Structure formats: C-alpha cells, structure tokens
C-alpha cells in the first residue's frame, strides 16, 4: 500500500492526500512533523534528508519527497493520472509553470499570513510583516483571478495545478485578512468545494 508520512494539517501533505483520493488509490498516512516529531529520526532522514513532510513510500519501497514532484510522479505512474497531468508538451508546461509559481512566488506570502494568524501567539505577531504579505498575496491572487477568467481552471481542465493552488486558496478565504472581491476566484473555490476529496483533505479548519 502507498504510505504518506506527514501530518494532515500540512498544506503540502494535503496536496498529496487530495490527489490520492482523486485517483482512488488506497493509501495510509502516518503522522510526522510538527508536534508529532519523527522527521529528525534516523530512519526518517534516510527517506527524506530534508526532515520535512510529506514523504511518499511506494509499495516497492521507492521513496520520494517534495510535494509537487510527488504529484507529477503519481500522475505518471498511476491509473487515471494522465487526465490531471497532460502528455502534450505545451499543456504539460502550462500545468508545471503554475506549480512552480506556487513554490517560488505564492508560497512565501501565504506562509507569512498563515503563520502569523494561525501558528503564532497573538502577543508575538508581526502584524506589519503580515500586512505586507497580505498585499503581496492579493496581487498574486489577482493574477490567478485573471487566469481563471480565461480558462475556467488553472490550466484549462482540472489538473494538478488546481490541486497545488487550491490548497492555498482555502487558506486565503479562511484567514482573518481583508480580501477584495474576486468573483472568479471565489467561484473556482466554490467549485473545488464540490469535490469530496477537497472537502475531506483541504477545506478544514486551519490549524
């Protein structure tokens, strides 16, 4: 059976769990990271020397870390995956650039906002940093709004690009920050909420 190491409230673990359920793949999850520890243990470091989550372990013993790479791997190796990660070079590159953009650009301001209001005690919060991050995130979500207005989903049809960004859009709408009206983004989020795997693994209270 496929094994996922990682706590369920990690946004990067959410990506993997969501995809596994979309593909109907049997799997088990083992708590690791955060309060659960384990990621600094020798056996875990042998699988993932970064001491991060998630780590994927396949039934044949193959291990893989980095959440977006895990998504691509699962789509390439498991039944039904090609529908979410196209073969054609241009279509595949379109999916991948949005996945890379999440890692390189969107992730940091969203991390700052999330950690400020969810993981940091109120007396210790750097609200000025959170405000700057919110402004950056708004600009980036406006880019997504414009893209969705053209394509409906991030890269045309529903794909792993939607999984990657969809995990963060739940946080955007759930965090206690000012948000401008972005009806296309909101509509996409509401469509994601109709997916049982999204509700089960992503659209949960922030913690």
C-alpha positions in Angstrom: 0.0 0.0 0.0 1.1 3.6 -0.7 2.3 5.3 2.5 2.3 9.1 3.1 4.3 10.4 6.0 3.1 13.7 7.3 0.6 15.5 9.5 -2.8 16.1 7.9 -2.7 19.9 8.6 0.4 20.4 6.5 -0.6 22.2 3.2 1.9 20.1 1.3 0.6 16.8 2.7 -2.9 18.0 1.8 -1.9 18.2 -1.9 -0.8 14.5 -1.9 -3.8 13.2 0.0 -6.2 15.1 -2.3 -4.6 13.6 -5.4 -4.5 10.1 -4.0 -8.3 10.3 -3.3 -9.0 11.8 -6.7 -7.2 8.8 -8.3 -9.0 6.4 -6.0 -5.7 5.0 -4.7 -5.6 3.0 -1.4 -3.1 4.6 1.0 -2.3 5.1 4.6 -1.0 8.2 6.4 1.5 8.2 9.3 1.7 11.3 11.5 5.0 13.0 11.2 6.2 16.6 11.5 5.3 19.4 13.9 4.1 18.1 17.2 4.4 14.5 16.1 8.2 14.7 15.5 9.8 11.7 13.8 11.3 13.8 10.9 14.7 14.0 12.7 14.8 10.3 13.4 17.5 8.4 11.6 15.0 6.1 9.7 13.0 9.1 8.5 16.1 11.1 7.5 17.1 8.0 5.4 13.9 8.5 3.4 13.9 12.3 3.4 17.2 14.1 4.4 15.3 17.5 4.5 13.4 16.4 7.6 10.2 17.7 6.0 6.8 16.3 5.1 5.4 14.8 3.1 7.4 11.7 2.2 5.8 9.2 -0.2 6.7 5.5 0.1 5.5 3.2 -2.7 4.8 -0.5 -2.2 8.0 -1.4 -4.0 10.0 0.7 -1.5 10.6 3.7 -3.7 10.6 6.9 -1.6 10.0 10.5 -2.8 9.9 13.9 -1.2 8.8 17.3 -2.5 5.1 17.6 -2.7 4.8 18.9 -6.3 7.2 16.2 -7.6 5.1 13.6 -5.8 2.0 14.8 -7.6 3.8 14.6 -11.0 5.1 11.1 -10.2 1.8 9.7 -9.1 0.1 11.1 -12.2 2.7 9.5 -14.4 2.7 6.1 -12.8 -0.9 5.5 -11.5 -4.1 4.9 -13.5 -6.1 8.0 -14.3 -3.1 10.3 -13.7 -2.7 11.4 -17.3 -6.1 13.2 -17.1 -4.7 15.5 -14.5 -1.2 15.9 -15.9 -1.3 16.1 -19.7 1.2 14.4 -22.1 1.4 17.2 -24.7 4.4 19.3 -24.1 2.7 22.7 -24.2 -0.2 21.6 -22.0 2.2 19.9 -19.6 4.4 23.0 -19.4 1.3 25.1 -18.6 0.5 22.9 -15.6 4.1 22.9 -14.4 4.7 26.6 -14.6 1.7 27.2 -12.2 3.0 24.5 -9.9 6.5 26.1 -9.9 5.0 29.5 -9.4 3.3 28.3 -6.2 6.6 27.1 -4.9 8.7 30.1 -6.0 6.2 33.0 -5.6 2.9 32.4 -3.9 4.0 30.2 -1.1 6.0 32.7 0.9 3.4 35.5 1.4 0.8 32.9 2.1 3.2 31.2 4.6 3.7 34.5 6.4 0.0 35.2 6.7 -0.8 31.7 7.8 1.9 31.5 10.5 1.0 35.0 11.8 -2.7 34.3 12.4 -2.7 30.5 13.0 0.6 29.4 14.4 1.9 32.5 16.3 0.5 33.6 19.7 -1.2 37.0 19.4 1.3 38.9 21.5 4.2 37.7 19.3 2.7 38.5 15.9 4.5 40.8 13.5 1.4 42.5 12.0 3.4 44.8 9.8 5.0 41.8 8.1 1.6 40.1 7.8 0.2 43.2 6.2 3.0 43.3 3.6 2.5 39.6 2.9 -1.3 40.1 2.5 -0.7 42.9 -0.1 1.7 40.6 -2.0 -0.8 37.7 -1.8 -3.6 39.9 -3.1 -1.6 40.9 -6.1 -0.8 37.2 -6.8 -4.4 36.1 -6.3 -5.5 38.7 -8.8 -3.2 37.0 -11.3 -5.0 33.8 -10.6 -8.3 35.5 -10.9 -7.4 36.8 -14.4 -6.1 33.4 -15.4 -9.3 31.6 -14.3 -11.4 34.2 -16.2 -9.7 32.9 -19.4 -9.5 29.2 -18.7 -12.0 28.1 -16.0 -9.4 26.1 -14.3 -5.8 26.9 -13.8 -4.5 25.2 -16.9 -7.7 24.5 -18.9 -9.3 21.4 -17.5 -9.0 20.3 -13.9 -5.3 19.3 -13.2 -2.7 19.0 -10.5 -2.2 22.8 -11.0 -5.6 23.2 -9.4 -4.6 20.9 -6.6 -1.5 22.8 -5.8 -3.1 26.3 -5.8 -6.4 25.0 -4.5 -4.8 24.1 -1.2 -3.7 27.7 -0.7 -6.9 29.3 -1.9 -8.8 27.7 1.0 -6.3 29.4 3.4 -6.8 32.7 1.5 -10.5 32.6 2.1 -10.3 31.3 5.7 -7.6 33.6 7.1 -8.7 36.7 9.0 -7.5 39.2 6.4 -9.1 41.8 4.2 -9.9 40.4 0.8 -11.1 42.3 -2.3 -14.0 41.0 -4.3 -12.6 38.5 -6.8 -15.8 36.7 -8.0 -14.0 34.4 -10.5 -11.5 33.2 -7.8 -14.4 32.7 -5.4 -16.4 30.8 -8.0 -13.4 28.4 -8.6 -13.0 27.9 -4.9 -16.7 27.0 -4.6 -16.4 24.5 -7.4 -13.5 22.9 -5.7 -15.6 22.6 -2.5 -17.9 20.3 -4.5 -15.1 17.8 -4.8 -15.4 15.3 -1.9 -11.6 14.9 -1.8 -11.1 18.6 -1.4 -13.6 18.8 1.4 -12.1 15.9 3.2 -8.4 16.9 3.0 -8.2 20.6 2.4 -11.3 22.6 3.3 -10.9 22.0 7.0 -10.4 24.4 10.0 -7.0 26.0 9.9 -4.5 24.6 12.5 
